[in-house]
Amino acid sequence: MNTLLFLGSIGFQEILVIAIIVLLLFGGKKIPELMKGLGKGVKSFKDGMNGTDDDTEKPAEKNDNKQ
């Protein structure tokens, strides 16, 4: 279940070491910003797959605000 193509079996210790390395590389302040950007990207991708697009709704909202 926890096997990847080339990594084999990943346990808790390996995940902990990877998390510590990421924390050292990016720092505590940068990680939430990275996760926020990743979340926005996933949301945008899902919206694109569903066919919903914010750009199609914005012109109608702009016309209502001008009146």
N, CA, C and O atoms as a Tinker XYZ file with bonds, in Angstrom:
   268  protein
     1  N      0.822000   -1.188000    0.000000    73     2
     2  CA     0.000000    0.000000    0.000000    64     1     3
     3  C      0.872000    1.260000    0.000000    63     2     4     5
     4  O      0.565000    2.225000   -0.701000    81     3
     5  N      1.937000    1.255000    0.769000    73     3     6
     6  CA     2.843000    2.392000    0.838000    64     5     7
     7  C      4.038000    2.217000   -0.079000    63     6     8     9
     8  O      5.152000    2.595000    0.283000    81     7
     9  N      3.834000    1.660000   -1.241000    73     7    10
    10  CA     4.950000    1.442000   -2.154000    64     9    11
    11  C      4.830000    2.387000   -3.332000    63    10    12    13
    12  O      3.744000    2.618000   -3.863000    81    11
    13  N      5.960000    2.921000   -3.724000    73    11    14
    14  CA     6.044000    3.733000   -4.920000    64    13    15
    15  C      6.882000    2.978000   -5.941000    63    14    16    17
    16  O      7.437000    1.924000   -5.629000    81    15
    17  N      6.978000    3.494000   -7.129000    73    15    18
    18  CA     7.652000    2.773000   -8.197000    64    17    19
    19  C      9.114000    2.465000   -7.867000    63    18    20    21
    20  O      9.559000    1.328000   -8.023000    81    19
    21  N      9.849000    3.459000   -7.418000    73    19    22
    22  CA    11.275000    3.250000   -7.218000    64    21    23
    23  C     11.708000    3.353000   -5.758000    63    22    24    25
    24  O     12.871000    3.094000   -5.447000    81    23
    25  N     10.805000    3.722000   -4.860000    73    23    26
    26  CA    11.195000    3.919000   -3.468000    64    25    27
    27  C     10.966000    2.697000   -2.597000    63    26    28    29
    28  O     11.565000    2.593000   -1.527000    81    27
    29  N     10.145000    1.797000   -3.008000    73    27    30
    30  CA     9.853000    0.630000   -2.195000    64    29    31
    31  C      8.860000    0.981000   -1.107000    63    30    32    33
    32  O      7.878000    1.682000   -1.355000    81    31
    33  N      9.113000    0.498000    0.092000    73    31    34
    34  CA     8.214000    0.745000    1.207000    64    33    35
    35  C      8.664000    1.980000    1.985000    63    34    36    37
    36  O      9.821000    2.072000    2.396000    81    35
    37  N      7.750000    2.925000    2.185000    73    35    38
    38  CA     8.061000    4.148000    2.927000    64    37    39
    39  C      7.407000    4.052000    4.298000    63    38    40    41
    40  O      6.198000    3.845000    4.412000    81    39
    41  N      8.219000    4.204000    5.330000    73    39    42
    42  CA     7.715000    4.143000    6.691000    64    41    43
    43  C      7.650000    5.516000    7.323000    63    42    44    45
    44  O      7.905000    6.529000    6.672000    81    43
    45  N      7.303000    5.540000    8.605000    73    43    46
    46  CA     7.159000    6.795000    9.335000    64    45    47
    47  C      8.488000    7.540000    9.439000    63    46    48    49
    48  O      8.523000    8.765000    9.325000    81    47
    49  N      9.579000    6.807000    9.656000    73    47    50
    50  CA    10.885000    7.455000    9.800000    64    49    51
    51  C     11.308000    8.154000    8.517000    63    50    52    53
    52  O     11.861000    9.253000    8.569000    81    51
    53  N     11.066000    7.553000    7.395000    73    51    54
    54  CA    11.426000    8.173000    6.124000    64    53    55
    55  C     10.610000    9.431000    5.873000    63    54    56    57
    56  O     11.146000   10.442000    5.421000    81    55
    57  N      9.319000    9.374000    6.165000    73    55    58
    58  CA     8.465000   10.548000    5.997000    64    57    59
    59  C      8.902000   11.663000    6.936000    63    58    60    61
    60  O      8.886000   12.832000    6.552000    81    59
    61  N      9.288000   11.325000    8.149000    73    59    62
    62  CA     9.758000   12.312000    9.122000    64    61    63
    63  C     11.051000   12.968000    8.654000    63    62    64    65
    64  O     11.209000   14.181000    8.791000    81    63
    65  N     11.970000   12.194000    8.109000    73    63    66
    66  CA    13.225000   12.754000    7.598000    64    65    67
    67  C     12.950000   13.690000    6.425000    63    66    68    69
    68  O     13.547000   14.764000    6.343000    81    67
    69  N     12.072000   13.308000    5.531000    73    67    70
    70  CA    11.720000   14.169000    4.391000    64    69    71
    71  C     11.085000   15.460000    4.877000    63    70    72    73
    72  O     11.398000   16.530000    4.356000    81    71
    73  N     10.197000   15.385000    5.865000    73    71    74
    74  CA     9.550000   16.582000    6.408000    64    73    75
    75  C     10.566000   17.516000    7.053000    63    74    76    77
    76  O     10.458000   18.733000    6.908000    81    75
    77  N     11.542000   16.975000    7.757000    73    75    78
    78  CA    12.576000   17.807000    8.389000    64    77    79
    79  C     13.442000   18.487000    7.332000    63    78    80    81
    80  O     13.794000   19.657000    7.479000    81    79
    81  N     13.784000   17.769000    6.277000    73    79    82
    82  CA    14.583000   18.358000    5.198000    64    81    83
    83  C     13.819000   19.491000    4.519000    63    82    84    85
    84  O     14.393000   20.541000    4.231000    81    83
    85  N     12.521000   19.283000    4.261000    73    83    86
    86  CA    11.702000   20.327000    3.642000    64    85    87
    87  C     11.615000   21.540000    4.560000    63    86    88    89
    88  O     11.700000   22.676000    4.094000    81    87
    89  N     11.447000   21.310000    5.849000    73    87    90
    90  CA    11.382000   22.410000    6.816000    64    89    91
    91  C     12.689000   23.189000    6.844000    63    90    92    93
    92  O     12.668000   24.417000    6.928000    81    91
    93  N     13.818000   22.506000    6.777000    73    91    94
    94  CA    15.107000   23.185000    6.774000    64    93    95
    95  C     15.343000   23.962000    5.481000    63    94    96    97
    96  O     15.927000   25.045000    5.505000    81    95
    97  N     14.893000   23.414000    4.360000    73    95    98
    98  CA    15.107000   24.082000    3.074000    64    97    99
    99  C     14.246000   25.332000    2.912000    63    98   100   101
   100  O     14.733000   26.368000    2.460000    81    99
   101  N     12.982000   25.237000    3.277000    73    99   102
   102  CA    12.054000   26.327000    2.997000    64   101   103
   103  C     11.753000   27.206000    4.202000    63   102   104   105
   104  O     11.365000   28.361000    4.028000    81   103
   105  N     11.917000   26.702000    5.401000    73   103   106
   106  CA    11.619000   27.493000    6.588000    64   105   107
   107  C     10.154000   27.410000    6.956000    63   106   108   109
   108  O      9.314000   27.026000    6.141000    81   107
   109  N      9.859000   27.770000    8.177000    73   107   110
   110  CA     8.499000   27.664000    8.696000    64   109   111
   111  C      7.523000   28.652000    8.091000    63   110   112   113
   112  O      6.324000   28.375000    8.047000    81   111
   113  N      7.999000   29.794000    7.625000    73   111   114
   114  CA     7.096000   30.811000    7.084000    64   113   115
   115  C      6.728000   30.554000    5.630000    63   114   116   117
   116  O      5.651000   30.948000    5.182000    81   115
   117  N      7.604000   29.905000    4.901000    73   115   118
   118  CA     7.379000   29.712000    3.471000    64   117   119
   119  C      6.475000   28.523000    3.175000    63   118   120   121
   120  O      5.789000   28.522000    2.153000    81   119
   121  N      6.456000   27.516000    4.036000    73   119   122
   122  CA     5.681000   26.300000    3.776000    64   121   123
   123  C      4.181000   26.574000    3.668000    63   122   124   125
   124  O      3.555000   26.059000    2.742000    81   123
   125  N      3.557000   27.372000    4.580000    73   123   126
   126  CA     2.121000   27.652000    4.391000    64   125   127
   127  C      1.813000   28.387000    3.085000    63   126   128   129
   128  O      0.772000   28.155000    2.471000    81   127
   129  N      2.725000   29.278000    2.660000    73   127   130
   130  CA     2.521000   29.967000    1.387000    64   129   131
   131  C      2.564000   28.984000    0.220000    63   130   132   133
   132  O      1.775000   29.093000   -0.718000    81   131
   133  N      3.483000   28.027000    0.281000    73   131   134
   134  CA     3.575000   27.017000   -0.769000    64   133   135
   135  C      2.323000   26.148000   -0.805000    63   134   136   137
   136  O      1.816000   25.833000   -1.882000    81   135
   137  N      1.825000   25.759000    0.362000    73   135   138
   138  CA     0.631000   24.918000    0.422000    64   137   139
   139  C     -0.605000   25.683000   -0.058000    63   138   140   141
   140  O     -1.488000   25.109000   -0.694000    81   139
   141  N     -0.661000   26.987000    0.253000    73   139   142
   142  CA    -1.782000   27.813000   -0.214000    64   141   143
   143  C     -1.780000   27.902000   -1.738000    63   142   144   145
   144  O     -2.826000   27.781000   -2.376000    81   143
   145  N     -0.608000   28.112000   -2.310000    73   143   146
   146  CA    -0.491000   28.149000   -3.769000    64   145   147
   147  C     -0.840000   26.816000   -4.399000    63   146   148   149
   148  O     -1.485000   26.766000   -5.446000    81   147
   149  N     -0.413000   25.737000   -3.763000    73   147   150
   150  CA    -0.752000   24.407000   -4.260000    64   149   151
   151  C     -2.254000   24.168000   -4.208000    63   150   152   153
   152  O     -2.824000   23.599000   -5.138000    81   151
   153  N     -2.894000   24.597000   -3.135000    73   151   154
   154  CA    -4.346000   24.449000   -3.004000    64   153   155
   155  C     -5.095000   25.238000   -4.067000    63   154   156   157
   156  O     -6.075000   24.754000   -4.633000    81   155
   157  N     -4.627000   26.466000   -4.340000    73   155   158
   158  CA    -5.267000   27.270000   -5.383000    64   157   159
   159  C     -5.105000   26.614000   -6.749000    63   158   160   161
   160  O     -6.022000   26.634000   -7.570000    81   159
   161  N     -3.938000   26.037000   -6.981000    73   159   162
   162  CA    -3.709000   25.359000   -8.257000    64   161   163
   163  C     -4.608000   24.146000   -8.430000    63   162   164   165
   164  O     -5.145000   23.919000   -9.514000    81   163
   165  N     -4.776000   23.367000   -7.369000    73   163   166
   166  CA    -5.649000   22.185000   -7.433000    64   165   167
   167  C     -7.097000   22.618000   -7.649000    63   166   168   169
   168  O     -7.818000   22.003000   -8.434000    81   167
   169  N     -7.526000   23.678000   -6.952000    73   167   170
   170  CA    -8.899000   24.178000   -7.114000    64   169   171
   171  C     -9.125000   24.671000   -8.539000    63   170   172   173
   172  O    -10.167000   24.401000   -9.137000    81   171
   173  N     -8.156000   25.388000   -9.074000    73   171   174
   174  CA    -8.260000   25.878000  -10.445000    64   173   175
   175  C     -8.327000   24.717000  -11.440000    63   174   176   177
   176  O     -9.087000   24.765000  -12.407000    81   175
   177  N     -7.536000   23.686000  -11.200000    73   175   178
   178  CA    -7.549000   22.517000  -12.071000    64   177   179
   179  C     -8.897000   21.813000  -12.016000    63   178   180   181
   180  O     -9.436000   21.425000  -13.053000    81   179
   181  N     -9.448000   21.643000  -10.811000    73   179   182
   182  CA   -10.749000   20.991000  -10.673000    64   181   183
   183  C    -11.843000   21.810000  -11.335000    63   182   184   185
   184  O    -12.728000   21.253000  -11.985000    81   183
   185  N    -11.793000   23.147000  -11.177000    73   183   186
   186  CA   -12.779000   24.003000  -11.832000    64   185   187
   187  C    -12.667000   23.901000  -13.347000    63   186   188   189
   188  O    -13.677000   23.902000  -14.051000    81   187
   189  N    -11.452000   23.815000  -13.840000    73   187   190
   190  CA   -11.243000   23.663000  -15.279000    64   189   191
   191  C    -11.772000   22.341000  -15.795000    63   190   192   193
   192  O    -12.317000   22.268000  -16.896000    81   191
   193  N    -11.613000   21.301000  -15.004000    73   191   194
   194  CA   -12.115000   19.985000  -15.409000    64   193   195
   195  C    -13.641000   19.950000  -15.401000    63   194   196   197
   196  O    -14.251000   19.270000  -16.227000    81   195
   197  N    -14.258000   20.678000  -14.475000    73   195   198
   198  CA   -15.720000   20.712000  -14.395000    64   197   199
   199  C    -16.325000   21.680000  -15.392000    63   198   200   201
   200  O    -17.536000   21.660000  -15.612000    81   199
   201  N    -15.510000   22.525000  -15.996000    73   199   202
   202  CA   -16.014000   23.459000  -16.989000    64   201   203
   203  C    -16.429000   24.783000  -16.400000    63   202   204   205
   204  O    -16.876000   25.661000  -17.138000    81   203
   205  N    -16.299000   24.963000  -15.099000    73   203   206
   206  CA   -16.620000   26.253000  -14.502000    64   205   207
   207  C    -15.410000   27.140000  -14.594000    63   206   208   209
   208  O    -14.282000   26.712000  -14.351000    81   207
   209  N    -15.658000   28.386000  -14.950000    73   207   210
   210  CA   -14.565000   29.344000  -15.104000    64   209   211
   211  C    -15.016000   30.682000  -14.542000    63   210   212   213
   212  O    -16.101000   31.158000  -14.876000    81   211
   213  N    -14.204000   31.292000  -13.698000    73   211   214
   214  CA   -14.562000   32.571000  -13.095000    64   213   215
   215  C    -14.614000   33.686000  -14.125000    63   214   216   217
   216  O    -15.340000   34.661000  -13.935000    81   215
   217  N    -13.856000   33.566000  -15.220000    73   215   218
   218  CA   -13.830000   34.618000  -16.226000    64   217   219
   219  C    -15.173000   34.773000  -16.928000    63   218   220   221
   220  O    -15.489000   35.868000  -17.391000    81   219
   221  N    -15.961000   33.728000  -17.020000    73   219   222
   222  CA   -17.255000   33.832000  -17.679000    64   221   223
   223  C    -18.269000   34.535000  -16.798000    63   222   224   225
   224  O    -19.236000   35.102000  -17.306000    81   223
   225  N    -18.071000   34.510000  -15.492000    73   223   226
   226  CA   -19.017000   35.147000  -14.579000    64   225   227
   227  C    -18.675000   36.604000  -14.309000    63   226   228   229
   228  O    -19.575000   37.383000  -13.993000    81   227
   229  N    -17.431000   37.000000  -14.420000    73   227   230
   230  CA   -17.006000   38.345000  -14.062000    64   229   231
   231  C    -17.590000   39.432000  -14.958000    63   230   232   233
   232  O    -17.990000   40.469000  -14.429000    81   231
   233  N    -17.667000   39.266000  -16.295000    73   231   234
   234  CA   -18.243000   40.352000  -17.101000    64   233   235
   235  C    -19.702000   40.644000  -16.747000    63   234   236   237
   236  O    -20.116000   41.802000  -16.787000    81   235
   237  N    -20.475000   39.643000  -16.410000    73   235   238
   238  CA   -21.868000   39.863000  -16.037000    64   237   239
   239  C    -21.951000   40.631000  -14.723000    63   238   240   241
   240  O    -22.815000   41.493000  -14.563000    81   239
   241  N    -21.066000   40.327000  -13.788000    73   239   242
   242  CA   -21.056000   41.027000  -12.515000    64   241   243
   243  C    -20.628000   42.480000  -12.703000    63   242   244   245
   244  O    -21.141000   43.367000  -12.022000    81   243
   245  N    -19.695000   42.732000  -13.620000    73   243   246
   246  CA   -19.226000   44.098000  -13.869000    64   245   247
   247  C    -20.348000   44.944000  -14.463000    63   246   248   249
   248  O    -20.482000   46.118000  -14.120000    81   247
   249  N    -21.166000   44.354000  -15.360000    73   247   250
   250  CA   -22.262000   45.100000  -15.961000    64   249   251
   251  C    -23.328000   45.445000  -14.930000    63   250   252   253
   252  O    -23.926000   46.519000  -14.999000    81   251
   253  N    -23.574000   44.553000  -13.979000    73   251   254
   254  CA   -24.568000   44.824000  -12.941000    64   253   255
   255  C    -24.098000   45.926000  -12.002000    63   254   256   257
   256  O    -24.924000   46.692000  -11.504000    81   255
   257  N    -22.821000   46.027000  -11.751000    73   255   258
   258  CA   -22.295000   47.038000  -10.841000    64   257   259
   259  C    -22.321000   48.421000  -11.453000    63   258   260   261
   260  O    -22.389000   49.403000  -10.714000    81   259
   261  N    -22.269000   48.544000  -12.775000    73   259   262
   262  CA   -22.238000   49.846000  -13.433000    64   261   263
   263  C    -23.611000   50.495000  -13.464000    63   262   264   265
   264  O    -23.702000   51.718000  -13.573000    81   263
   265  N    -24.670000   49.727000  -13.375000    73   263   266
   266  CA   -26.021000   50.282000  -13.515000    64   265   267
   267  C    -26.481000   50.955000  -12.276000    63   266   268
   268  O    -27.597000   51.473000  -12.233000    81   267
